[in-house]
Each structure stands twice: as C-alpha cells, then as structure tokens.
Amino acid sequence: MNRGIQIAPSILSANFAKLGEDIAAVERGGADLIHVDVMDGHFVPNITIGPPVVRAIRKVATRPLDVHLMIDQPERYVDDFVDAGAAMLSVHVEAARHLHRTIAHIKSRGIKAGAVLNPSTPATALEEIAGDLDFVLVMSVNPGFGGQVFIPQSLEKLRRVREVLSRAGSSAPIEIDGGIDATNAADVVAAGASILVAGNAIFGTPDAEAATRALRAACGSAAGSRA
C-alpha cells in the first residue's frame, strides 16, 4: 500500500442520484480510494447500502473500494463484499466475535484486511491482532451518520495505535474517519494517520473535485515531515 498520504472520499455524503458523477469528480481531484460505509441499523443507528450497490460502484470507479463494515456479525458478509469488488475491507473489533478468524478470512480472499476502533475503544484492544492487520481504521466520531464533529482526543488515539502497531513490528497504515476537513487534516497526519476519509468536507461542497485537492493540500508540511 502506498505509504504516502491517501485521500478516501466517503460516498456516505455523496448525492446518490448522481453517484457515478460524484465518484468521477473526486477521482479527477486525485482521490486514492473510494470509501464505502456499510451500516445495518443494528451495530449503528442507520442503514445504508449492501453488496449490489458496491458491485455497481465497482463498475464506474477507477480507484480501489475501501469498504467499512459497520455491521453486526461482519464475518457473515465478507465473501459477499469481496465478490462485489472491495479491495480493502475493515471490521469493527466491537462487532467481530472471532476477530482473528475474520481478518484471516478477508486476507485469504486476496484483499487488505483492517480492524476498526470506535472512539471509546482503547488502542490496546488491537494488541493481540496488530501483527495480522494490513491497516487500522480509527473512528474520530461515533459511527452511524455523516457530518459529525471531530473528537479532539482522536489525535492521541492515533499516537497510541501507532505505538501498539510498532510494538507488534507492524508499519501498517492508520486510517481516520469522522469530521476530517481542511482544519484538522495536518494535525491527524502529524499524529500518525496516512489515509484520510472525508465525506461532508468533500461532497458537502459545490465542487467535490476541488475539495478533494484542497484536502490533500491541507495535509501540508505534516505529510512532508513523514516522508
């Protein structure tokens, strides 16, 4: 995986009536990934999309699909989302009863496997799985809805996650999702994030292409200092 900063626009905030156009816009703006939030109305209080929509997105997107399962019993749906076109698949440590088995299953399908931490879940929850992960996703809002405000304590959480990974001998990238915009992009990069998920900050603007470029620019010197 590219060790540089990656921008992953979240389609949760896109206009689903013109989803193909919105995806094309962020790709023109230099998006590295397309982030897809899957919610089941049980693990989080919202319902979004399933494998058929992911399959449709795969047909129009030219960037890899970063699929985030915010669902109970994610192990039941790994194959469905891999078959639909996910290139990265992340599951919550709070939802996966047998996390090692689920991560191993994802990796056995030939795609990147990640574990996700809710804001109240400590970085130490990753200690027994850290060496097996291709990436970690840190939630900087409580999952379920777009447009929420960034939780400031997430910066320290990023540092603690990096410590856990380092102790396991892992240099896996850390992704961050929730309230990311131009005002905090440099801070999260400096704290250890290298994949930035942004929804409202990109699709909530009149020009998603320009907003994608602006978010990368906002990473600024923090990105350069980690090169």
Secondary structure in CASP SS format (residue, H / E / C, confidence):
PFRMAT SS
TARGET T0000
AUTHOR 0000-0000-0000
METHOD secondary structure of the structure
MODEL  1
M C 1.00
N C 1.00
R C 1.00
G C 1.00
I C 1.00
Q E 1.00
I E 1.00
A E 1.00
P E 1.00
S E 1.00
I H 1.00
L H 1.00
S H 1.00
A C 1.00
N C 1.00
F H 1.00
A H 1.00
K H 1.00
L H 1.00
G H 1.00
E H 1.00
D H 1.00
I H 1.00
A H 1.00
A H 1.00
V H 1.00
E H 1.00
R H 1.00
G C 1.00
G C 1.00
A C 1.00
D C 1.00
L C 1.00
I E 1.00
H E 1.00
V E 1.00
D E 1.00
V E 1.00
M E 1.00
D E 1.00
G C 1.00
H C 1.00
F C 1.00
V C 1.00
P C 1.00
N C 1.00
I E 1.00
T C 1.00
I C 1.00
G C 1.00
P H 1.00
P H 1.00
V H 1.00
V H 1.00
R H 1.00
A H 1.00
I H 1.00
R H 1.00
K H 1.00
V H 1.00
A C 1.00
T C 1.00
R C 1.00
P C 1.00
L E 1.00
D E 1.00
V E 1.00
H E 1.00
L E 1.00
M E 1.00
I C 1.00
D C 1.00
Q C 1.00
P H 1.00
E H 1.00
R H 1.00
Y C 1.00
V H 1.00
D H 1.00
D H 1.00
F H 1.00
V H 1.00
D H 1.00
A H 1.00
G C 1.00
A E 1.00
A E 1.00
M E 1.00
L E 1.00
S E 1.00
V E 1.00
H E 1.00
V C 1.00
E C 1.00
A C 1.00
A C 1.00
R C 1.00
H C 1.00
L H 1.00
H H 1.00
R H 1.00
T H 1.00
I H 1.00
A H 1.00
H H 1.00
I H 1.00
K H 1.00
S H 1.00
R C 1.00
G C 1.00
I C 1.00
K E 1.00
A E 1.00
G E 1.00
A E 1.00
V E 1.00
L E 1.00
N C 1.00
P C 1.00
S C 1.00
T C 1.00
P C 1.00
A H 1.00
T H 1.00
A H 1.00
L H 1.00
E C 1.00
E C 1.00
I C 1.00
A H 1.00
G H 1.00
D H 1.00
L C 1.00
D C 1.00
F E 1.00
V E 1.00
L E 1.00
V E 1.00
M E 1.00
S C 1.00
V C 1.00
N C 1.00
P C 1.00
G C 1.00
F C 1.00
G C 1.00
G C 1.00
Q C 1.00
V C 1.00
F C 1.00
I C 1.00
P C 1.00
Q C 1.00
S H 1.00
L H 1.00
E H 1.00
K H 1.00
L H 1.00
R H 1.00
R H 1.00
V H 1.00
R H 1.00
E H 1.00
V H 1.00
L H 1.00
S H 1.00
R H 1.00
A C 1.00
G C 1.00
S C 1.00
S C 1.00
A C 1.00
P C 1.00
I E 1.00
E E 1.00
I E 1.00
D E 1.00
G C 1.00
G C 1.00
I C 1.00
D C 1.00
A C 1.00
T C 1.00
N C 1.00
A H 1.00
A H 1.00
D H 1.00
V H 1.00
V H 1.00
A H 1.00
A H 1.00
G C 1.00
A C 1.00
S C 1.00
I E 1.00
L E 1.00
V E 1.00
A E 1.00
G C 1.00
N H 1.00
A H 1.00
I H 1.00
F H 1.00
G C 1.00
T C 1.00
P C 1.00
D C 1.00
A H 1.00
E H 1.00
A H 1.00
A H 1.00
T H 1.00
R H 1.00
A H 1.00
L H 1.00
R H 1.00
A H 1.00
A H 1.00
C H 1.00
G H 1.00
S H 1.00
A H 1.00
A H 1.00
G H 1.00
S H 1.00
R C 1.00
A C 1.00
END
